[in-house]
Amino acid sequence: MKKSSWIFIIVAILGLGTGFVVQRWSTPAITVAQPTPGKSEDVSTPTHRPEFSLQDIAGKQRQAKEWNGKVVMINFWATWCPPCRKEIPAFIELEQAYKAKGLAVVGIAIDTRQNVIDFVDPMGINYPVLIGDEKGISLAKAYGNRFGVLPYTVFIDRSGKIVTTHSSALTYAEAEKIIKPLL
């Protein structure tokens, strides 16, 4: 083998190794869930909704207790997450269809305020969107997201008990099937 070929192979291997290291260091603490339609998980802990206080996109402080007595669907998501973006239109429709019956859809964005603001208006999101930033990662874990995936949705009954979670994109029909018996 020629000397120039060996140099090319060594440079290629070093480049791949460097790319792997950079990719591992820059990977966010939350990863995008791989599509697994219908994958819901019964939650053993926590059984009751953890309390939180986060700002919405307008800068107003919002607390979990604000939705006491309602069926709550909390969706952890990010603007850079394709499955998250895919499920949002279904959540907009669910909010319209079931709000009067006691459903509260709440989005918690694991993202920067500006990214979320730039995303929410064009999408026409009609439910509260809270800014989680890095605090949202630990909150998602408190809600049972052991593997740090997005999207991650938590369904809570009127008494504040976590009924089930879902760790991939949801369709309207999948979410409705969980919500309707709780209303």
N, C-alpha and C positions, 0 to 999 in steps of 0.2 A: 504494500500500500504506500502511496506517495505521502511525503511529509505534509503537504498542503491538505490532504484528505484527513489525516489525523488531527490537524489543527482545527479543521471544520467540525469534526465529530466532538472534540473536546469543548469547543465554543458552544456547540448546540446543546451538549449535556449541561454545561454550566448555565446556559440561558434557561433551560427547562427547570433546573434546580432553583435558580433565582426566582423564576416565575411562581413556582410552587410555594416557596417561602413567603414571598410577598402576598400571594393569595391567601395563605393561612393567617398571616398577621392582619390582613385587612378585612377578613370575614366578619360581618356583624355578629353580635351576640344572639340575634334572632335570625333564623333561616326560614326560607320559604318552604311551606309544606308541599310535598309531592301530592298530586291529585289522587285521592282515594275516595271516590264518591260514596256517600252514605256512612262514612266512618265517624261514628259518634262514640263517645266514651262515657261510661257512668263514672261519676266522680266520687271517690271515697273520702278524700280530704282536699280542700276544706268542704264541710257540708253547708256552711253558712257563708254568705257573700262577705268577703273582706271589705272593710271601709276604705275609702280613698277620697282625696281632694285634689282635683286637677283643674287647670284653666281650660276654658273652651277657646275657640278661635277668636272670639271677641275680647278675650282677656278676663272674662268673668270666672270666678272660682266656682266650681261645681263639685258637689259631694254625692257619694253613693246613696246616702239617705234621702236625697231628693226624689228618688224613684221608689221609695217604700210603698208597699201596697199595690205595685204594678208587676206585671210579667215583664222581665227585663232581658233583653238580648244584648250582651256586651260583645262587641267585635273589636279585637286587637288587629290592627292592620298598618300598612305603610304605603305611601304613594309609589314607591319603587318596586312594589310586590305585585306582579301580574295577576296571580289568583285573587289577591285582595281587590284589585281594580275590577276584576270580572264579576265578583259577587255583589258589589255595591248597588247596581240597579235593582237587584232583587230586594235588597234591604230598604231601598227607597219605596218600592211598591208595598212591602210588608208594613212599613210605617204608615202609609196612606190607608191601607186596608184595615188595620187592626188597632190603630191608636185610640179610636173612640171606645174600643172594647177593653182598653187597659194595657196595651203593649207599649213599651218604651224601648226603642232601639237606641243604643249608645255606641258611638265609635270612639275608640281610643287609639290615636295614631302614634306609632313608634317612629316619629319623624320630627323634623323641625317645624316650627310654627309657620314660617313662610312657605315651605313646600306644601303644607296642608292647606293653607289659605288659598294658594294658587290652584290647588286641585279641587277643593270643595265647591266653589262657585260654579265653574263650568259643568261639573257633574250634577248639580242641582240637588245636593244632599239635603234632605229635609229633617234630619234628626241631629241631636247634639253630637258634635265632634270635639273631643277633648285632646289636648296635646300631652302625650305621654313622654316624649323624648326618651332619655335613658331611664327615667323613673318608671316609665311604662313597661320596661322589660321586667323589672322586679315585681311590678303589679301583676303582669301576666303570669308570672311564676306563682304568685300568691293565689291566683285564681286557678291553679292546677296545670299551667303550661310547663310541664317538667322538661320538655325537650326544646323549648324556645323556638317554636315554629310560628309562622304567619301564613295565612290568616288563622286566627284562633278565636272561636266564638263560644261564649258561655251563656247558658239559658238558666234563668233564675225565676222561681215561682213567686207568688205574691207575698209569701211569708219571708222571703229573703234566702231561701234554700237553693243551693246550686243543684239543678236537676240533671243536667248533662252538659258536656262540652263537645266541641267539634274542631278537629285540627286540620282542616283543609277547606277549600272553597265550598260554599253552600249554594244550592239552587233555591229558588223560591219555594218549590214543592217540599224540599227536604226541611227547610226551616219552618214552613207552615205546619208540617206534620208534628213537629216538636211543640210549637207554640199553641196550636188550637186547643189541645186538652188542658193547657194551663190557664186559658182565659176563662 
